[in-house]
Amino acid sequence: MPQQRLKIGEGKISGYVSIFLALLSFIAVFCFKFPEWLTSPEFREVYTGESMAVLLTATIIASFFFALLSLLLSKQKKWALAGLIISTIAIFIGGFSVEGRAVNKTQYHLGLDWLLLDLLLMAVIFVPIELVFPKNEKQTKFHDEWRTDLVYFVVSHLFIQFFGVITQEPAKLLFGWMGLSGLHAWVQQLPFLVELLMAFVVTDLFQYWAHRFFHSHHYLWRFHSIHHSTQNMDWLAGSRTHFVDIFVTRAMTFIPLYVFGFSTITFNTYIVFMAIHAVLIHANTRINFGVLKYIITTPQYHHWHHCEDPRYYGKNFASIFPFIDMIFGTYYLPGKVWPEGTGLHEANYPKGYLKQTAYPFTKSPFDGDLKMEERTKR
């Protein structure tokens, strides 16, 4: 893969887009063929088989379009040809003839549909933003660790059933006996925007303290340090999260969601917002957001949280609202200034998904000059 930043008009971008869309189309065909095992019941209720068939057809056609564009613009034809070949195979195995059907319930499933839809949506939104408005203009989409971040993205989406069960159970066990139906009825009769704002605030408070605890507790930092290990902040970087980190953080989020019993539309809106916003704040974009950056967390705000300079450790723990950091003394946003770099100072930090998954259980990720207390006291 290229180590230089891609430029618009050379044909490489359209070639890579063609391959990306072709691969999504090829894999999506299997969602139609084996929906019981490869799709999520929760998301099948949101979309229809017919709408997904139309989307699949459009994606295949788009792949052909970008492949032809790449053929016209690029001197190297291999990427365009690869896109054309994969798209053709997708059609051959049924890409233009798939139909939605009734799906039998199974005890176990993979969230392949959620993976493909979210990957397509995030790429459509953030790849153009990072190409046109990059913060780090020298950073390529195919930096040294992009494959690692993609593996994290894939795993967290494919095993959505597993993560959903293990993160919701603590809330049910702790509060299921309390009889909260009255509170739930009161919350759900609130105006939608009021209920949604309430959901954002209470979940962000819980996430703030869970996040801060990961930074202040030596053993938990071993897991959370993986999220901070990336030196290339982009739209995939936020996916680099250890499964223990995912479990604790999401479990803390589900506590207020379960206790208050927010309505289905509020819950779904919250999930969609957080899915997009979590990608945004890690993105490689210089968009400043004006006065909004003092109201809601932005890439600049969260990049300071990932700053590699120990002088700025222990800042900006909030996921959504900066005022929570203001209340607890961890707010830092110096005008229009961005951190010079992100990542960790630990020497020989492991690279790759499997090594990073095992690392917290085997070794402490601290060098002598990086004290745990620095991450919260500075």
VENPEVEN-V469224 format. One record per residue. RES is the residue in one small letter. SS is DSSP state (@ for helix, = for strand, . for the rest). Layout:
# VENPEVEN-V469224
[[RES	SS] [RES	SS]]
This chain:
# VENPEVEN-V469224
[[m	.] [p	.] [q	.] [q	.] [r	.] [l	.] [k	.] [i	.] [g	.] [e	.] [g	.] [k	@] [i	@] [s	@] [g	@] [y	@] [v	@] [s	@] [i	@] [f	@] [l	@] [a	@] [l	@] [l	@] [s	@] [f	@] [i	@] [a	@] [v	@] [f	@] [c	@] [f	@] [k	@] [f	.] [p	@] [e	@] [w	@] [l	@] [t	.] [s	.] [p	@] [e	@] [f	@] [r	@] [e	.] [v	.] [y	.] [t	.] [g	@] [e	@] [s	@] [m	@] [a	@] [v	@] [l	@] [l	@] [t	@] [a	@] [t	@] [i	@] [i	@] [a	@] [s	@] [f	@] [f	@] [f	@] [a	@] [l	@] [l	@] [s	@] [l	@] [l	@] [l	@] [s	.] [k	.] [q	.] [k	.] [k	@] [w	@] [a	@] [l	@] [a	@] [g	@] [l	@] [i	@] [i	@] [s	@] [t	@] [i	@] [a	@] [i	@] [f	@] [i	.] [g	.] [g	.] [f	.] [s	.] [v	.] [e	.] [g	.] [r	.] [a	.] [v	.] [n	.] [k	.] [t	.] [q	.] [y	.] [h	.] [l	.] [g	.] [l	@] [d	@] [w	@] [l	@] [l	@] [l	@] [d	@] [l	@] [l	@] [l	@] [m	@] [a	@] [v	@] [i	@] [f	@] [v	@] [p	@] [i	@] [e	@] [l	@] [v	@] [f	.] [p	.] [k	.] [n	.] [e	.] [k	.] [q	.] [t	.] [k	.] [f	.] [h	.] [d	.] [e	.] [w	@] [r	@] [t	@] [d	@] [l	@] [v	@] [y	@] [f	@] [v	@] [v	@] [s	@] [h	@] [l	@] [f	.] [i	@] [q	@] [f	@] [f	@] [g	@] [v	@] [i	@] [t	@] [q	@] [e	@] [p	@] [a	@] [k	@] [l	@] [l	@] [f	@] [g	@] [w	@] [m	@] [g	.] [l	.] [s	@] [g	@] [l	@] [h	@] [a	@] [w	@] [v	@] [q	@] [q	.] [l	.] [p	.] [f	@] [l	@] [v	@] [e	@] [l	@] [l	@] [m	@] [a	@] [f	@] [v	@] [v	@] [t	@] [d	@] [l	@] [f	@] [q	@] [y	@] [w	@] [a	@] [h	@] [r	@] [f	@] [f	@] [h	@] [s	@] [h	.] [h	@] [y	@] [l	@] [w	@] [r	@] [f	@] [h	@] [s	@] [i	@] [h	@] [h	@] [s	.] [t	.] [q	.] [n	.] [m	.] [d	.] [w	.] [l	.] [a	@] [g	@] [s	@] [r	.] [t	.] [h	.] [f	@] [v	@] [d	@] [i	@] [f	@] [v	@] [t	@] [r	@] [a	@] [m	@] [t	@] [f	@] [i	@] [p	@] [l	@] [y	@] [v	@] [f	@] [g	.] [f	.] [s	.] [t	@] [i	@] [t	@] [f	@] [n	@] [t	@] [y	@] [i	@] [v	@] [f	@] [m	@] [a	@] [i	@] [h	@] [a	@] [v	@] [l	@] [i	.] [h	.] [a	.] [n	.] [t	.] [r	.] [i	.] [n	.] [f	.] [g	@] [v	@] [l	@] [k	@] [y	@] [i	.] [i	.] [t	.] [t	.] [p	@] [q	@] [y	@] [h	@] [h	@] [w	@] [h	@] [h	.] [c	=] [e	.] [d	.] [p	@] [r	@] [y	@] [y	.] [g	.] [k	.] [n	.] [f	.] [a	.] [s	.] [i	.] [f	.] [p	@] [f	@] [i	@] [d	@] [m	@] [i	@] [f	@] [g	.] [t	.] [y	.] [y	.] [l	.] [p	.] [g	.] [k	.] [v	.] [w	.] [p	.] [e	.] [g	.] [t	=] [g	.] [l	.] [h	.] [e	.] [a	.] [n	.] [y	.] [p	.] [k	.] [g	.] [y	@] [l	@] [k	@] [q	@] [t	@] [a	@] [y	@] [p	@] [f	@] [t	@] [k	.] [s	.] [p	.] [f	.] [d	.] [g	.] [d	.] [l	.] [k	.] [m	.] [e	.] [e	@] [r	@] [t	@] [k	@] [r	.]]
